[in-house]
Amino acid sequence: MIQTRVKDEWLYDVSWSWSDSSSAHVRRKSGETSESLTLTMIHNPTRVSLIRSISVAPKRRHKISQLRSQFWLELFQDLQRRLLNQQNVL
C-alpha cells in the first residue's frame, strides 16, 4: 500500500508536454510530409528532464494515439531509470 502511494506521489512530481509539428521536408513524388512528435518530461523536485522526438510517417498518423501512449511510457521509464541512477551516485 505504501509503495503505491510513493509511486503516485512520484507521478505527481512529473510534468510533461507534447509538441506535434509537420516537417518542412516534403516528399516531392508522393506529396507526403512527415510529422515530428516531441515529448518533454521533467521531474520537478530534481529538475531532471528528458526530451525525445520521433518521426511519424503519414501512413501511421491514424495510430498517433497508440504511438503517443507507447512513447510516453518509454520516456517515463527512462526518466525513472535516470532518477534511480542519480540517487545511487549520491
N, CA, C and O of each residue as an XYZ file, in Angstrom:
360
protein
N       0.819     -1.192      0.000
C       0.000      0.000      0.000
C       0.861      1.254      0.000
O       0.615      2.173     -0.781
N       1.840      1.302      0.842
C       2.716      2.464      0.912
C       3.458      2.648     -0.402
O       3.659      3.775     -0.852
N       3.868      1.536     -1.023
C       4.593      1.618     -2.278
C       3.737      2.295     -3.355
O       4.250      3.104     -4.129
N       2.471      1.980     -3.412
C       1.577      2.606     -4.382
C       1.494      4.102     -4.141
O       1.519      4.882     -5.093
N       1.397      4.512     -2.899
C       1.330      5.929     -2.575
C       2.602      6.647     -3.049
O       2.530      7.745     -3.602
N       3.732      6.037     -2.834
C       5.004      6.624     -3.263
C       5.019      6.797     -4.773
O       5.435      7.840     -5.278
N       4.566      5.775     -5.497
C       4.516      5.876     -6.958
C       3.590      7.007     -7.387
O       3.919      7.762     -8.301
N       2.450      7.130     -6.743
C       1.520      8.201     -7.087
C       2.147      9.561     -6.837
O       2.030     10.462     -7.668
N       2.809      9.717     -5.703
C       3.451     10.993     -5.403
C       4.535     11.295     -6.425
O       4.686     12.436     -6.863
N       5.288     10.271     -6.802
C       6.343     10.457     -7.785
C       5.749     10.891     -9.114
O       6.288     11.770     -9.787
N       4.643     10.276     -9.489
C       3.992     10.637    -10.743
C       3.518     12.086    -10.704
O       3.625     12.793    -11.706
N       3.005     12.534     -9.584
C       2.538     13.910     -9.486
C       3.691     14.908     -9.583
O       3.467     16.081     -9.883
N       4.903     14.461     -9.337
C       6.069     15.333     -9.421
C       6.652     15.406    -10.826
O       7.693     16.031    -11.030
N       6.001     14.781    -11.789
C       6.485     14.772    -13.167
C       5.570     15.630    -14.028
O       4.347     15.490    -14.007
N       6.198     16.519    -14.782
C       5.457     17.330    -15.754
C       5.849     16.866    -17.145
O       6.990     16.463    -17.370
N       4.921     16.919    -18.066
C       5.268     16.562    -19.431
C       4.478     17.420    -20.407
O       3.408     17.935    -20.084
N       5.024     17.559    -21.595
C       4.335     18.318    -22.644
C       4.652     17.704    -24.002
O       5.723     17.138    -24.223
N       3.691     17.835    -24.892
C       3.808     17.312    -26.245
C       3.975     18.451    -27.235
O       3.494     19.563    -27.014
N       4.651     18.161    -28.311
C       4.736     19.091    -29.422
C       4.626     18.280    -30.700
O       5.416     17.364    -30.931
N       3.653     18.613    -31.525
C       3.479     17.960    -32.828
C       3.763     18.996    -33.902
O       3.245     20.112    -33.862
N       4.587     18.614    -34.855
C       4.842     19.563    -35.941
C       5.097     18.811    -37.229
O       5.783     17.789    -37.245
N       4.548     19.319    -38.287
C       4.841     18.764    -39.603
C       6.191     19.293    -40.029
O       6.497     20.469    -39.833
N       6.983     18.440    -40.602
C       8.306     18.879    -41.035
C       8.209     19.638    -42.343
O       7.227     19.520    -43.076
N       9.219     20.402    -42.620
C       9.275     21.162    -43.871
C       9.643     20.249    -45.026
O       9.485     20.612    -46.191
N      10.139     19.046    -44.692
C      10.550     18.113    -45.730
C       9.321     17.500    -46.382
O       8.547     16.795    -45.735
N       9.155     17.769    -47.639
C       8.024     17.226    -48.392
C       8.568     16.233    -49.410
O       9.502     16.535    -50.153
N       7.988     15.078    -49.431
C       8.376     14.106    -50.456
C       7.720     14.527    -51.758
O       6.500     14.462    -51.907
N       8.532     14.951    -52.675
C       8.019     15.539    -53.918
C       7.188     14.550    -54.743
O       6.175     14.932    -55.329
N       7.605     13.307    -54.789
C       6.890     12.348    -55.625
C       5.497     12.051    -55.100
O       4.544     11.978    -55.876
N       5.370     11.880    -53.810
C       4.078     11.485    -53.257
C       3.316     12.652    -52.646
O       2.113     12.545    -52.409
N       3.990     13.753    -52.391
C       3.339     14.894    -51.777
C       3.101     14.715    -50.287
O       2.377     15.506    -49.683
N       3.698     13.690    -49.678
C       3.503     13.426    -48.259
C       4.505     14.206    -47.423
O       5.624     14.471    -47.863
N       4.101     14.563    -46.235
C       5.014     15.209    -45.288
C       5.148     14.308    -44.069
O       4.225     13.567    -43.731
N       6.286     14.374    -43.421
C       6.435     13.612    -42.187
C       6.152     14.544    -41.023
O       6.272     15.763    -41.143
N       5.780     13.966    -39.915
C       5.447     14.745    -38.729
C       6.368     14.347    -37.597
O       6.698     13.171    -37.444
N       6.784     15.314    -36.807
C       7.645     15.060    -35.664
C       6.814     15.153    -34.395
O       6.024     16.081    -34.222
N       7.001     14.185    -33.516
C       6.299     14.147    -32.237
C       7.360     14.271    -31.153
O       8.234     13.412    -31.039
N       7.290     15.338    -30.354
C       8.289     15.606    -29.325
C       7.631     15.572    -27.954
O       6.570     16.157    -27.738
N       8.286     14.872    -27.034
C       7.799     14.775    -25.662
C       8.888     15.280    -24.728
O      10.043     14.866    -24.822
N       8.509     16.171    -23.833
C       9.414     16.681    -22.805
C       8.878     16.236    -21.457
O       7.700     16.435    -21.158
N       9.734     15.636    -20.639
C       9.344     15.178    -19.310
C      10.317     15.748    -18.291
O      11.532     15.707    -18.489
N       9.775     16.285    -17.189
C      10.601     16.896    -16.149
C      10.165     16.366    -14.785
O       8.979     16.368    -14.457
N      11.128     15.917    -14.005
C      10.864     15.554    -12.610
C      11.070     16.837    -11.813
O      12.202     17.292    -11.653
N      10.009     17.410    -11.324
C      10.040     18.755    -10.744
C      10.964     18.937     -9.537
O      11.698     19.925     -9.496
N      10.965     18.040     -8.561
C      11.852     18.289     -7.403
C      13.343     18.312     -7.765
O      14.109     19.096     -7.206
N      13.747     17.450     -8.702
C      15.174     17.363     -9.036
C      15.530     18.149    -10.294
O      16.709     18.378    -10.563
N      14.540     18.559    -11.057
C      14.718     19.270    -12.330
C      15.405     18.405    -13.385
O      15.922     18.932    -14.370
N      15.417     17.095    -13.194
C      15.936     16.178    -14.206
C      14.914     16.148    -15.340
O      13.718     15.976    -15.107
N      15.399     16.318    -16.568
C      14.470     16.344    -17.695
C      14.992     15.502    -18.850
O      16.194     15.284    -18.999
N      14.062     15.042    -19.648
C      14.356     14.297    -20.870
C      13.506     14.866    -21.989
O      12.340     15.207    -21.791
N      14.099     14.962    -23.157
C      13.371     15.426    -24.341
C      13.678     14.441    -25.459
O      14.841     14.162    -25.750
N      12.636     13.920    -26.078
C      12.816     12.968    -27.176
C      11.837     13.300    -28.294
O      10.741     13.807    -28.059
N      12.260     13.003    -29.502
C      11.405     13.187    -30.678
C      11.416     11.929    -31.522
O      12.404     11.197    -31.574
N      10.300     11.699    -32.177
C      10.212     10.624    -33.159
C       9.520     11.166    -34.400
O       8.747     12.122    -34.327
N       9.799     10.562    -35.513
C       9.116     10.931    -36.749
C       7.942     10.002    -36.955
O       8.032      8.795    -36.729
N       6.857     10.575    -37.381
C       5.650      9.805    -37.639
C       5.393      9.843    -39.132
O       5.185     10.910    -39.709
N       5.407      8.682    -39.751
C       5.145      8.594    -41.184
C       3.679      8.874    -41.445
O       2.826      8.530    -40.627
N       3.380      9.487    -42.562
C       1.974      9.801    -42.877
C       1.050      8.588    -42.819
O      -0.121      8.711    -42.458
N       1.571      7.430    -43.172
C       0.748      6.213    -43.171
C       0.387      5.771    -41.758
O      -0.557      5.003    -41.573
N       1.133      6.251    -40.750
C       0.888      5.820    -39.366
C       0.163      6.887    -38.549
O      -0.046      6.690    -37.352
N      -0.218      7.981    -39.136
C      -0.885      9.053    -38.376
C      -2.173      8.593    -37.720
O      -2.550      9.102    -36.664
N      -2.847      7.641    -38.332
C      -4.088      7.134    -37.743
C      -3.832      6.411    -36.431
O      -4.761      6.180    -35.657
N      -2.581      6.052    -36.176
C      -2.218      5.366    -34.931
C      -1.523      6.310    -33.959
O      -0.807      5.851    -33.069
N      -1.718      7.612    -34.109
C      -0.994      8.597    -33.298
C      -1.274      8.432    -31.809
O      -0.363      8.619    -31.001
N      -2.478      8.094    -31.421
C      -2.802      7.909    -30.006
C      -2.014      6.749    -29.424
O      -1.467      6.850    -28.326
N      -1.956      5.660    -30.153
C      -1.199      4.482    -29.712
C       0.298      4.813    -29.639
O       0.972      4.414    -28.689
N       0.815      5.533    -30.628
C       2.217      5.933    -30.629
C       2.535      6.843    -29.446
O       3.570      6.684    -28.800
N       1.658      7.783    -29.165
C       1.846      8.687    -28.028
C       1.918      7.914    -26.713
O       2.783      8.176    -25.878
N       1.010      6.969    -26.536
C       0.976      6.189    -25.293
C       2.268      5.401    -25.110
O       2.844      5.393    -24.022
N       2.718      4.745    -26.164
C       3.937      3.953    -26.086
C       5.151      4.850    -25.857
O       6.017      4.537    -25.039
N       5.210      5.956    -26.576
C       6.315      6.897    -26.462
C       6.365      7.491    -25.053
O       7.447      7.618    -24.479
N       5.213      7.855    -24.490
C       5.127      8.412    -23.140
C       5.647      7.405    -22.125
O       6.438      7.751    -21.247
N       5.199      6.153    -22.246
C       5.608      5.105    -21.315
C       7.119      4.873    -21.374
O       7.769      4.754    -20.336
N       7.672      4.809    -22.570
C       9.119      4.597    -22.721
C       9.921      5.743    -22.102
O      10.911      5.505    -21.411
N       9.500      6.972    -22.346
C      10.230      8.106    -21.791
C      10.072      8.175    -20.272
O      11.014      8.534    -19.565
N       8.907      7.839    -19.779
C       8.675      7.811    -18.333
C       9.602      6.789    -17.671
O      10.186      7.061    -16.622
N       9.731      5.624    -18.284
C      10.621      4.594    -17.748
C      12.081      5.057    -17.797
O      12.843      4.799    -16.865
N      12.468      5.730    -18.866
C      13.827      6.278    -18.964
C      14.083      7.316    -17.875
O      15.158      7.348    -17.275
N      13.101      8.150    -17.630
C      13.223      9.161    -16.587
C      13.367      8.502    -15.218
O      14.185      8.922    -14.400
N      12.581      7.487    -14.985
C      12.655      6.757    -13.715
C      14.041      6.139    -13.536
O      14.621      6.225    -12.454
N      14.577      5.514    -14.592
C      15.926      4.928    -14.520
C      16.980      5.993    -14.247
O      17.896      5.778    -13.453
N      16.851      7.128    -14.898
C      17.819      8.207    -14.691
C      17.785      8.705    -13.252
O      18.832      8.968    -12.661
N      16.612      8.835    -12.697
C      16.492      9.285    -11.306
C      17.063      8.250    -10.341
O      17.733      8.610     -9.373
N      16.805      6.982    -10.593
C      17.357      5.933     -9.735
C      18.882      5.902     -9.825
O      19.557      5.740     -8.809
N      19.423      6.055    -11.020
C      20.874      6.097    -11.186
C      21.480      7.299    -10.466
O      22.550      7.199     -9.865
N      20.796      8.420    -10.531
C      21.274      9.637     -9.865
C      21.281      9.428     -8.350
O      22.214      9.862     -7.673
N      20.257      8.772     -7.813
C      20.200      8.508     -6.378
C      21.315      7.555     -5.945
O      21.869      7.700     -4.856
N      21.640      6.587     -6.793
C      22.691      5.629     -6.479
C      24.075      6.279     -6.486
O      24.973      5.845     -5.764
N      24.242      7.308     -7.294
C      25.518      8.019     -7.354
C      25.714      8.858     -6.100
O      26.829      8.976     -5.591
N      24.623      9.442     -5.603
C      24.688     10.287     -4.409
C      24.876      9.426     -3.218
O      24.959      9.930     -2.098
